[in-house]
Amino acid sequence: MSDSKQEAVAEEVAEFTPQEKFIEKSFALAKEALLIGEVPIGCVIVHNNEIIGRGRNRVNQYKNGCRHAELEAIDDVVNRALQMKWKPEELLAKSEVYVTVEPCLMCASSLQHYRIPVIVYGCDNERFGGCGSVFDVFKINPDGFKSKIYKGYNADQAVLLLKQFYEDENPNCPGK
């Protein structure tokens, strides 16, 4: 990595230090997903140092390809906000997302839609990543909004969970 890139990364890290307790909560959700045969990805959404949304993959459970951890967590926030008579989009626009794996294109687009300012994730998603590994959805936003993205937190642990899932054949795969 060039010195200028290292300096830029150091500046970003200096202005925001992800909280380990929230990263660990997302990993606990990923482990729950693994135990029930889902791709082990977990997500928490944090506002004012409090978890306001939780999600883990439920694609196989609901037979719905849209039930990713990030979307489950967003739904959790929206439901809570509506019960409290708050505007979910305003709450989400002041929140942080902690997720074990880089959000896919669909999830990154949803996070962009809600203007979530901070995204923290574990390992890159080299097949479907929407925060730069495959494509950066934030580069196509016409109004210039871009989340601050911090990656690599407990990446080895995230990769290990994914490997555990893929060691066994997915019994929920089409054709099984």
C-alpha positions as CSV (number, residue, x, y, z in Angstrom):
1,M,0.0,0.0,0.0
2,S,1.4,3.4,-0.9
3,D,2.2,5.9,1.9
4,S,-0.6,8.2,0.8
5,K,-3.1,5.4,0.9
6,Q,-1.8,4.3,4.3
7,E,-2.2,7.9,5.6
8,A,-5.7,8.2,4.3
9,V,-6.7,4.9,6.0
10,A,-5.1,6.1,9.2
11,E,-7.1,9.3,9.1
12,E,-10.3,7.4,8.6
13,V,-9.6,5.1,11.5
14,A,-8.7,8.0,13.7
15,E,-12.0,9.7,13.1
16,F,-14.1,6.6,13.8
17,T,-13.3,3.6,15.9
18,P,-15.9,0.8,15.5
19,Q,-17.0,-0.6,18.8
20,E,-16.1,-4.2,19.3
21,K,-19.3,-5.0,21.2
22,F,-21.4,-4.3,18.1
23,I,-19.1,-6.3,15.9
24,E,-19.4,-9.2,18.3
25,K,-23.2,-8.9,18.3
26,S,-23.2,-9.2,14.5
27,F,-21.0,-12.3,14.8
28,A,-23.4,-13.8,17.3
29,L,-26.2,-13.4,14.8
30,A,-24.0,-14.9,12.1
31,K,-23.4,-18.0,14.3
32,E,-27.2,-18.3,14.9
33,A,-27.6,-18.3,11.1
34,L,-25.0,-21.0,10.6
35,L,-26.7,-23.2,13.2
36,I,-29.9,-23.3,11.3
37,G,-28.4,-23.8,7.8
38,E,-28.2,-20.2,6.6
39,V,-25.3,-18.4,5.1
40,P,-23.6,-17.1,8.3
41,I,-24.0,-13.3,8.0
42,G,-25.2,-11.2,10.9
43,C,-26.0,-7.5,11.1
44,V,-26.8,-4.9,13.8
45,I,-27.8,-1.3,13.3
46,V,-26.7,1.1,16.0
47,H,-28.0,4.6,16.9
48,N,-26.7,6.6,19.8
49,N,-24.6,3.7,21.0
50,E,-27.7,1.4,21.2
51,I,-28.6,-1.5,19.0
52,I,-31.9,-0.6,17.3
53,G,-32.0,-3.3,14.6
54,R,-30.8,-6.9,14.3
55,G,-30.8,-9.3,11.4
56,R,-29.3,-12.5,10.2
57,N,-29.8,-14.3,6.9
58,R,-33.1,-16.0,6.6
59,V,-33.1,-16.8,2.8
60,N,-33.5,-20.5,3.3
61,Q,-36.0,-20.2,6.1
62,Y,-38.4,-18.1,4.1
63,K,-37.3,-19.3,0.6
64,N,-36.8,-15.7,-0.3
65,G,-33.6,-14.4,-1.8
66,C,-34.2,-10.9,-0.3
67,R,-34.0,-11.9,3.3
68,H,-30.4,-10.9,3.8
69,A,-29.1,-9.9,7.3
70,E,-28.9,-6.2,6.4
71,L,-32.5,-6.1,5.1
72,E,-33.7,-8.0,8.1
73,A,-32.0,-5.4,10.4
74,I,-33.5,-2.5,8.4
75,D,-36.9,-4.1,8.7
76,D,-36.4,-4.4,12.4
77,V,-35.5,-0.7,12.7
78,V,-38.5,0.3,10.5
79,N,-40.9,-1.7,12.5
80,R,-39.6,-0.3,15.8
81,A,-39.6,3.3,14.5
82,L,-43.2,3.1,13.3
83,Q,-44.3,1.7,16.6
84,M,-42.7,4.6,18.3
85,K,-44.1,7.1,15.8
86,W,-40.6,8.0,14.5
87,K,-39.6,8.4,10.9
88,P,-37.5,5.3,10.1
89,E,-35.5,7.1,7.3
90,E,-34.4,9.8,9.7
91,L,-33.4,7.3,12.3
92,L,-31.4,5.2,9.8
93,A,-29.7,8.2,8.4
94,K,-28.1,8.7,11.8
95,S,-27.1,5.1,12.4
96,E,-24.2,2.8,12.0
97,V,-24.3,-0.7,10.4
98,Y,-22.1,-3.5,11.7
99,V,-22.2,-6.6,9.4
100,T,-19.9,-9.7,9.3
101,V,-19.5,-9.7,5.5
102,E,-19.4,-6.9,3.0
103,P,-23.0,-6.1,1.9
104,C,-23.9,-7.5,-1.5
105,L,-25.0,-5.1,-4.3
106,M,-28.7,-5.3,-3.2
107,C,-28.0,-4.7,0.5
108,A,-25.4,-1.9,-0.2
109,S,-28.0,-0.2,-2.4
110,S,-30.5,-0.4,0.4
111,L,-28.0,1.1,2.9
112,Q,-27.3,3.8,0.3
113,H,-31.1,4.4,-0.1
114,Y,-31.5,5.0,3.6
115,R,-28.3,7.1,3.6
116,I,-26.7,5.2,6.4
117,P,-23.5,7.1,7.1
118,V,-21.3,4.4,8.6
119,I,-20.9,0.8,7.5
120,V,-18.5,-1.5,9.3
121,Y,-17.9,-5.0,8.0
122,G,-15.7,-8.1,8.4
123,C,-14.5,-9.8,5.2
124,D,-14.9,-8.7,1.6
125,N,-17.6,-10.3,-0.5
126,E,-15.6,-11.2,-3.6
127,R,-18.6,-12.5,-5.5
128,F,-21.3,-10.0,-4.8
129,G,-19.7,-7.1,-2.8
130,G,-21.4,-3.8,-3.2
131,C,-19.0,-1.6,-1.2
132,G,-16.0,-1.9,-3.6
133,S,-15.0,-5.6,-3.9
134,V,-17.1,-6.2,-7.0
135,F,-18.8,-2.8,-7.4
136,D,-19.1,0.3,-5.4
137,V,-22.8,1.3,-5.5
138,F,-22.0,4.6,-3.8
139,K,-20.1,5.8,-6.9
140,I,-23.3,5.9,-8.9
141,N,-25.3,8.0,-6.5
142,P,-26.4,11.2,-8.4
143,D,-26.4,13.4,-5.2
144,G,-23.0,12.3,-4.1
145,F,-23.9,10.7,-0.8
146,K,-21.3,8.1,0.3
147,S,-21.2,6.1,3.5
148,K,-17.9,5.9,5.3
149,I,-16.9,2.3,5.0
150,Y,-14.6,0.5,7.4
151,K,-13.7,-3.1,6.5
152,G,-11.6,-5.9,7.8
153,Y,-13.0,-6.1,11.4
154,N,-12.7,-9.8,12.5
155,A,-12.3,-10.7,8.8
156,D,-10.7,-14.1,9.6
157,Q,-13.6,-15.0,11.8
158,A,-16.1,-14.1,9.1
159,V,-14.2,-16.2,6.5
160,L,-14.1,-19.1,8.9
161,L,-17.8,-19.0,9.4
162,L,-18.4,-18.9,5.7
163,K,-16.0,-21.8,5.2
164,Q,-17.9,-23.8,7.8
165,F,-21.1,-23.2,5.9
166,Y,-19.7,-24.1,2.5
167,E,-17.9,-27.3,3.7
168,D,-21.3,-28.9,3.9
169,E,-23.6,-28.9,0.8
170,N,-26.4,-26.5,1.2
171,P,-29.5,-28.7,1.5
172,N,-31.7,-25.7,0.6
173,C,-30.1,-25.1,-2.8
174,P,-32.4,-25.5,-5.8
175,G,-32.2,-29.0,-7.1
176,K,-31.5,-30.6,-3.7
